[in-house]
Amino acid sequence: MGVITMDNQPISATFFKEGRWLTEFVTPDAMEIQELYRELTKDYPDRVDRIKVIHEWVSREIKYKPYIKARLWVEGQSSSNADVWLPPSITRRIKVGNCANTSFLLASLLRNELDPGEVHVVLGNLHNGKAGGHAWVQVKLEDQAYIVESTCPDLPALVQAAVATRYEPVHYFNDQTAYAIEGKTVLEPFSRVYSTFLKEYLNWAYINGGR
């Protein structure tokens, strides 16, 4: 199965039904992210060592929870979300996140080290007894693909994707682009194409309104 370019996906896993593009959740240029990247990597001249120390910090310092419930209050108005997707800078500060939030943070840090074609957040399925939705990071080093798991500090930082058969990728994205694995998800033909794999997180008001 090949990798095909897909349209950016409108996401509503936010507050007050604010729509954000999928690629907006990877933020290598954010001040907090660049500051943390410099702090973590300053003593490591080797690139692989820098990748490892970034992985170690995210997987150990950010507490993993399957779902992140949150509520935002603004001048008497409130918005809640049962599984919120947060900007990486916020995840860095609150130090708790689901697999998506930790992967967004990890990929944002690694994008300060690697080119856009070398690091992506991956949304897919993890076959661990039974298949379940999961997010992780994949990097490419010297033409070899590696999985970088953001939620488990006990795993090696770099696991060869070719042997990690429990990981089934569906979508790849970063701050620059988004791709899908052909045949892994149904792309519904609206005015743009939207992924049914992401249907629980899509901004359907935007889609149905055709804006």
C-alpha positions in Angstrom: 0.0 0.0 0.0 1.3 3.4 -0.9 1.3 6.7 0.9 -1.0 9.3 -0.6 -1.3 13.1 0.1 -4.5 14.0 1.9 -6.2 17.3 2.7 -5.5 18.9 6.0 -8.1 17.8 8.5 -10.3 20.3 10.5 -10.1 19.2 14.2 -12.5 20.2 16.9 -10.9 18.4 19.9 -10.5 21.9 21.4 -12.5 24.4 23.5 -15.6 26.4 22.4 -15.7 24.3 19.2 -12.7 26.2 17.9 -11.5 24.6 14.7 -7.8 23.9 14.1 -6.1 22.2 11.2 -4.4 18.9 12.0 -1.0 20.3 11.1 -1.4 23.1 13.7 -0.8 20.6 16.5 2.9 20.3 15.6 4.6 23.6 16.6 8.4 23.6 16.2 8.5 27.4 16.0 6.7 28.0 19.3 8.9 29.9 21.8 8.4 27.3 24.6 9.3 24.4 22.3 12.5 26.0 21.0 13.5 27.0 24.5 13.0 23.4 25.8 14.8 21.9 22.7 17.9 24.1 23.4 17.8 23.2 27.1 17.6 19.5 26.5 20.2 19.2 23.7 22.8 21.7 24.7 25.2 19.1 26.1 24.8 16.5 23.3 26.9 17.0 20.0 25.6 13.8 18.4 22.2 13.9 16.7 21.1 10.4 17.8 21.9 11.3 21.4 19.8 14.5 21.0 16.9 12.4 19.8 17.3 10.0 22.7 17.4 12.7 25.3 14.3 14.4 23.8 12.4 11.1 23.9 13.5 10.4 27.4 12.3 13.8 28.7 8.9 13.6 27.1 8.2 9.9 28.0 9.4 10.4 31.6 8.2 13.9 32.4 4.8 13.9 30.8 2.4 11.6 32.6 0.4 9.5 30.2 -3.4 9.3 30.6 -5.6 7.7 27.9 -8.0 10.6 28.0 -7.5 14.2 29.0 -10.6 15.9 30.3 -10.4 19.7 30.5 -12.6 22.8 31.1 -11.8 26.4 30.1 -13.5 29.4 31.8 -13.5 32.8 30.1 -15.6 35.7 31.6 -18.4 33.4 32.9 -18.4 31.2 29.8 -17.1 27.7 30.0 -16.2 24.9 27.5 -15.3 21.3 28.4 -13.8 18.5 26.3 -13.7 14.8 27.3 -10.5 14.2 25.3 -8.9 17.4 24.5 -6.0 17.9 22.1 -3.6 20.6 23.5 -0.9 22.7 22.0 2.6 21.2 22.8 3.6 24.2 24.9 0.6 23.6 27.2 1.4 19.9 27.5 5.0 20.9 28.4 3.6 23.0 31.3 0.9 20.8 32.7 3.0 17.6 32.3 0.1 15.3 31.5 -1.2 14.2 28.2 -2.8 11.5 26.1 -0.9 9.7 23.3 -1.8 12.5 20.9 -0.7 15.3 23.1 2.6 13.7 24.0 3.3 12.8 20.4 2.6 16.4 19.3 5.1 17.6 21.9 7.7 15.0 20.9 7.4 15.7 17.2 7.5 19.5 17.8 10.8 19.1 19.7 12.2 16.7 17.1 11.3 19.1 14.2 13.9 21.4 15.6 16.4 18.6 15.0 15.0 17.0 11.8 13.7 18.2 8.5 10.0 17.9 7.7 10.5 14.7 5.7 12.3 13.1 8.6 9.7 13.3 11.4 5.9 12.8 11.5 3.2 12.2 14.1 1.5 9.0 13.2 -2.1 8.3 13.9 -3.1 4.6 13.6 -3.9 1.4 15.5 -1.8 -0.3 18.2 -2.4 -4.1 18.2 -1.8 -5.0 21.8 -4.2 -7.8 22.5 -6.9 -5.9 20.5 -6.6 -3.1 18.1 -7.0 0.4 19.5 -6.4 3.9 18.2 -3.0 5.3 19.1 -0.6 8.1 18.2 3.2 7.9 18.0 6.1 9.6 16.3 8.1 8.2 13.4 11.5 9.5 12.3 13.7 8.7 9.3 17.5 8.4 9.8 19.7 7.3 7.0 16.8 5.9 5.0 15.7 3.8 8.0 12.3 4.4 9.6 12.1 4.3 13.4 9.1 4.5 15.8 9.6 6.9 18.7 7.0 6.0 21.4 6.0 9.1 23.5 4.1 7.3 26.2 6.6 4.6 27.5 10.0 5.5 28.9 11.0 1.8 29.2 11.1 1.4 25.4 14.2 2.2 23.4 14.1 5.7 21.9 14.4 4.3 18.4 12.6 1.1 17.4 12.8 -0.1 13.8 9.4 0.4 12.2 9.9 -2.7 10.0 9.9 -5.0 13.1 7.3 -3.1 15.2 4.4 -5.0 13.7 2.0 -4.0 16.4 2.0 -0.5 15.1 -0.4 0.0 12.1 0.0 3.5 10.6 -3.0 5.3 9.0 -2.0 9.0 8.9 1.3 10.8 8.9 1.5 14.5 9.5 3.7 17.3 10.8 3.6 21.1 10.7 4.1 21.1 6.9 2.0 18.3 5.4 -0.3 15.3 5.9 -0.5 11.9 4.3 -2.6 8.8 4.5 -1.8 5.1 3.9 -3.9 4.1 0.9 -6.6 1.7 1.8 -6.3 2.2 5.6 -9.1 4.7 5.9 -12.1 5.8 3.9 -11.7 9.4 2.6 -15.2 10.8 2.2 -15.8 13.0 -0.9 -17.1 16.3 0.3 -15.8 19.6 -1.3 -12.5 18.3 0.2 -11.7 14.8 1.4 -11.9 14.0 5.1 -10.8 10.9 7.0 -13.4 8.7 8.7 -10.6 7.4 10.9 -10.6 10.8 12.5 -14.4 11.2 12.6 -14.6 11.6 16.4 -12.2 14.5 16.3 -13.3 16.3 13.1 -15.0 19.7 13.1 -18.2 18.6 11.4 -19.7 22.1 11.6 -16.9 23.3 9.3 -17.2 20.3 7.0 -21.0 20.6 6.6 -20.9 24.3 6.3 -18.4 24.0 3.5 -16.4 27.1 4.6 
